[in-house]
Amino acid sequence: MKTLLICRQDVSEIIDIKDVIPAVEKGYGVFNAGKVIQPPYMGINIPDSTGSIDFKAGYCAENELISLKASSGGFADNPIKYGIPANLGTVLLFDSKSCALICIMDGSLVTGYRTGAAGAVSIKYLARKDAHEVASIGTGNQARMQLRAAVNVADIRKVHAWDSIEENALKFKNDIEKELNIPVVIEDSKKDAVEKADIVISTTRGKGSVIKSDWVKPGTHIVAVGTDDKGKQEYEPEIFLKATAVCDSITQCVEKGEIQHAINNGIITKDKIYAEIGQIVSGEKAGRTSNEQITIFDTTGMAIQDNVMAEIIYKKALENGRGTYFEFI
């Protein structure tokens, strides 16, 4: 049996965020319909290093595929020492009927695209229909991906950007204004950016100062991306006293998501979490119910997102004759 190898260039030319958003949306619904097996993901912090690697695996009965994504980050010396990026990713795709390995693909772009799509799905269901101004707290690659996805589900007219490094914020402004034709205002503080926004998207690494609850005005939707491990934090935990909390996976978020701090400090209990996003996508629960409501989407990333995105890449590669076959069985 032959296995298809898809390199990064092929992946980058195959995927389109417009295809990824509905796939991730469907994946959330499939997860909450009980058609996904998704064990807890495993993370390894490399000794004597700032780097780590995570493994996320999942089975989807809807497409009969098993995926395993290895995603590493924090290896700052890679570009100079080895000529490779600091963050790497690889996805293995198995046919669940035989468990044969049908595809190996570069996964460097998978995490960015599916995380951006996740934010867009939450905006579609939880942001106000008249939400036009976004606060981007953090201006790295994921901040860009969040906006690329968001413009497909909302009429974004202005971005209020903040970054701890001014040079990064300036580059972000130039890039976004050129690519998306949306004006970007660089704000002096997180507070200034958050107070002006209808949608707050935070993509920091969860290791800086927190966003205060009082900064968030009524009717705001928050996309909390940067906290995906124990100890990381982007928001004052009191935000959960006034916000409707929606998670991608409650099981993951109470341990590694933004909501861990509110629960661990006794500010709220687990039963106060309103829903998983898949319950809203499937219609089991309502999305936003008023214009004054504050909503927060706590996302730690799920294997089902990788699974459905890898499916898109694999099928498009087959359709377009991309990739290289090899045989090792």
N, C-alpha and C positions, 0 to 999 in steps of 0.2 A: 504494500500500500504506500502511495506517495504522500508526502507532507509538503505543504506550500509554505515557503519562506517569504515574508513580506518585509522589505527594508523600510527605513524611516522615510526615505524620499517617496516611495510608493504610497505609504500611509498618508503622508502630508498631501499628496495629490488626489487621494481617493476621498478623504473625509470632508464633510461640509457640516458646519454647525446646524444648518437648517434641517439636516437629516437626523442629527444626533438628538435634538430636543424632543421630537415625538417618540423616538426610540426609548429614551430615558423615562419619559412620561409613562409609556406603556409598561416599561420594566417595573416601575414603582407599583403599578396596578397589579401586575402579575405576582409580585412579591407578596402583596397583601391578600391576594387570592389563594395563597398557600401553594403556589406552583414553583416555588424556589427553595432550594436547600442551600443555606449560606452559613457555614460554620464561622465562629469568631476568627477574625484575621490575626495573623501572627506577625509580630514585629521584633526585629533584632537590632539592638544598638551595638555597633561595632566597638570593641574595647580599644582604648587609646586612639579614638577617632571622633570626629564630630558627625560622622555619617551613620546612617541607619538604613535598613531595608525592611519593607513590609511585604507580606504575602496575603493576597485576597483570593479566595476560591469560591466558586458557586456553580450550582446546577440549575438550569432553567428547563422545566418540562415543556414550556411553550415552543421553544426552538430545538429542544433535545441536544443542547450543547452544554459542555462543562468548560469553564474557563479558570485559568490560574494566572494571576498577574503578580509579577515581582516588580516592586517599585522602590528604587533607592534614591537617597538625597543627602545633601550635606557634605559631599566629597569635593571640597573646594579646590584641592590640588589636582584634580583630574585633568582639567584643560592643559595645565603646564607640564605635569609629569607624564600623562598618558595620551594627551591629545583627544580626549573624549569629554562629553559634558559632565558637569557636577551631579546632575540628576539623570538617572537612567530608568528605563522600564522595558519589560519583556512580557508578552502575553502568549500563553499556550492555550490552544483551543482543541478540545477533544469531542469526538462524536460519542454521545452517551449510549448509543445502541451497541457499540463495540468497545468503547473507551480507547479507540485508536487516536493518536495524535494527528490531527488533520491540518493544523496550521501553527506556525511560530511567527509572531509579528513583533516588530518594534512597538513598544508600549509607551514610549516617551511622550507622545502626544495624546494618548488615550485618557490619562488622568485629567489633563487640562481641559479637554473638550467635554468629557462627561460631567466634570464638576461645574463647568460653565453652564451646561445644559440643565443641571440640577437646580441651579439658582434661577434660571429662566422659568422652569416649571413652577417653582414656588411663587415667582412674581405673577405668573399667569393666574394662579388660583388665590393668592393671598394679598397682592398689592391692590390699592385702589385703582379704578379704571382711569382716574384723572391724575395718576402719579406720573410726573414728568421730570422731576429733578432727582438725581442720584448723588449720594455721597460715596466716594470710593476711598475707603480707609485702607491704604496700601496701594501701591501703583506698579506692582510687578507683573509677571506674565499672567497669573491667574486673574488679576484685576482686569486686564485687557480681555481675557476670555469671557469673564462674567458680562462685560459690557457688549461684546460681540454677540453673545447669546441673548441678553436682555432686550436689545433693540428689535429682536424678532417677535417679542411678545408684548412690548409696551412702547408707547410714544415718548422716548427719552429725548428731552430738549436741552438739558444742561447737566454737566457733571461738576460736582464740588470735590476736588481731590486733595488728599493730604498724605504726606509721606514723611518719615523722620529724616530722610535724606533729600534735600531740595533738588539736587541734580536728577534724582530718579523721578521726582514729580514733574520737572520741566520736560524730561524726555517723554513721559506718559502724556502730558498735555499735547506735545507736538505730534506724537503717534496717533492718538485718538482723534484729534481734530482733523488730521489728514485722512485717516482710514474711515472714520464713521461720520465725519462732517458734523460733529456735535461740539459746541463750545465747552471748554474745560477751564474752570476757575481754580487756581491753586490757593487753598485756604491756609491761614497761618496756624490753625490748630484743628485737632479732631473736633472739638466743640463747635467751631464755626461751620465745619462741613456738615456735621450731623444735624445741627439745628435748622439748616436750610433745606434738608432733603425730605423727599417723599419715600424714597427707598434708600436704605443704608446697606452697602455691601462692604464687608470687612474681610480682607484677605491677608492680614498680617500673619506672622507665625505664632501669634498668641503669647509673646514673651515681653511685650512692652506695657505701657500704661493702659488702663482699661477705659472703655467708653462708659460715661456715666448715664445712669437711668434718666436723670432730669433733663439731659440734652435731647432726648427723643420725644418729638412732638406727637400728639394724637393723630392717628391715621397712618403712621409710618409702618412700612414693612421692612424687616431686617433680614438680610441673608448673611448668616454667620458661618464663614468658611474656614477661618484660620485655626480654630481649635479642633484638633483631631487626635489628641492624646492626653493622657493624664497630666494634669498640672498646667497645661496651656490655658490661656484665658484672654478674651478680647473685650468682655462686657462686665460691668458691675452686676453681680448676681441678682440684685434687687430688680433688675429689668423684668424678671420673670413674674414679679408680683403684679405687674400691670400689662404684660404682653400675653397674647394667646400663643402658646408654644406648640410648634409642629416639628417633628423629627423625621429624618429619613428612616432611621432604625432606632426605636426607643432603647432597645437592648444595648446598642453601641453608644448612644449619646449619653445615657446616664453614667457610663463609665469613662468615656473619652471626649464627649462633646461639650459644648458651652454650658449646657444645663447641669453638668456634674457639680459645679460650684454652688449653684442654688440648692441642690439636693443635699450635698455634703455639709452645707452650712445651716441646714434646717429651714431655709427660707421658703421652700415649697416641698411637697412630696411627689413621688413619681406619678401618683394618680391624678395630679393636676396637669399633666401633659395632655393637651387636647387631642392630638391625633398623630399618626404617621402620615406622610404626604401621600402614600398609596391609598389610604382610606379616603382622602379627599379627591384624588384623581378618579377613583372608582365610583364616587358618588355616595359612598357609605356615610361620609360626614360632609357638612357644608364647608366651604372655604371662608373667605371674608364675609362677615355678616353685617358690618356697619362701616361707615366712613371714618368714625372716630376710633375704631379698634386698632390697637397696635398688635402686629403679628411678628413672630420671629421664627425663621426656619433654621434649625440646628442641623447641619449636615456634616457627617464624619466620613462619608464615602462608603459605597456598598459594592459588593462583588457583582450584583445584578446589573449595575451600571456598566461595569467593564464588560460583562457578558454580552449585553445587547449591542454595545458599541463595537466589540470585536466581531460580532455577527455581521454588522453592516460592512465593516472593512473587508472581511473574508468574502462575502458575497459579491461586493463590488470588484474585488480583485479577480474573482472568477469570471465575472461578466466582461471585464476589460482586459483580460489576459495579462494581469500584472503579477509580479512575483516570480519566484523560481522554485521548481519542484526538486525534491531530493528524496532518496529512499534509504532507510537505515534499518528496516525490519527484514 
